[in-house]
Amino acid sequence: MRGYLVAIFLSAVFLYYVLYCILWRTDVYGVPPVDMKRRHKIQPCPSKPAFASLLRFHQFHPFLCAADFKKLASLYGSDKFDLPYGIRTSAGHFQLALSKLQSCDLFDDEFDSVPCKRCVVVGNGGVLKNKTLGEKIDSYDVIIRMNDGPIVGHEEEVGRRTTFRLFYPESVFSDPKHNDPNSTVILTAFKPHDLKWLWELLTGGKINTNSFWKKPALNLIYKPYQIRILDPFIIRTAAYELLNFPKVFPKNQKPQHPTTGIIAITLAFHICHEVHLAGFKYNFSDLQSPLHYYGNATMSLMNKSAYHNVTAEQLFLKDITEKNFVVNLIQD
């Protein structure tokens, strides 16, 4: 009898030790607390988001930090992929660019304490024309925009506030009138030269424009405190888990990557509890219809893109809307 009691006692001690180690070393998302504490933990919501089943890690911290991005890349497998899905051959470029930024925080302390954030991702689609959604968009906790979709002159259609704006060198504003000092801008790096571009702008170096599909911005209207670099894990999640892209494309086919819009939605899934969309519908039946709510580009340009799989993205958007994972503010 005494032997059984000793065995039970030892088993209990061992179990306690294992649980203690697990709880001490990692939080519920598998990230060491020391890392997340520095980043401000995303406050959990009492109920699961509608889209929770789509993600391996909900509430994943989306911005890279100079101190530990290599360690976290190893933890999440990003050290096994090249850009835009990992850091394998670009760690040095990431390190240089990150060293010039002032923060990798997600939200400020006050807003970070809000547990159930309502977010809207504002696309640049022509469907936003004449919908007067500006006031509605401004009512959300978090407003995510992308590329050079302007606010100035379009406030009635798209609102005035911006929490986050995703960009890459060829799509970033260069006119200071577009800078909102209260917004955070997020570099979405698709190639090593994107990081080199940021580094050169932040250090006053000479920009080499030969490695870009169109001329990138030659000046930076944002201050270092506003700038973040998106973790490639977010882009990889969009490509492989949400759009189900193949990891290897046939030799006669150009590799395809998610659009900034789908990447922005993936970001929202990781930092929000409720996600609404605006400006993601396109009229493929009329190639002369407006591509964007601004400018004169038409839908004919969308069909010429070999870099993106627009059909796969539209099917994904249709699926998550029908499943009520997201709410599309424009139904017609």
ABEGO torsion letter per residue (X at the ends): XAAAAAAAAAAAAAAAAAAAAAAAABBAAGBBAAAAAAAEBBBBBABBBAAAAABABBGBBABBBAAAAAAAAAAAGAAABBOAABAAAAAAAAAAAAAABABABABBAAAAABABBBBBBBBABAAABGAGAAAAAAABABBBBBEABBABGAAAAAEABBABBBBBAAABBABAAABBAABBBBBBBABAAAAAAAAAAAAGBBBBAAABABBBBABBABBAAABBBBBAAAAAAAAAAAAGBBABBBAABBBBBBBAAAAAAAAAAAABABBBBBGABBBAABAABBABABEABBAAAAAABAABBAAAAAAAAAAAAAAGABBBABAX
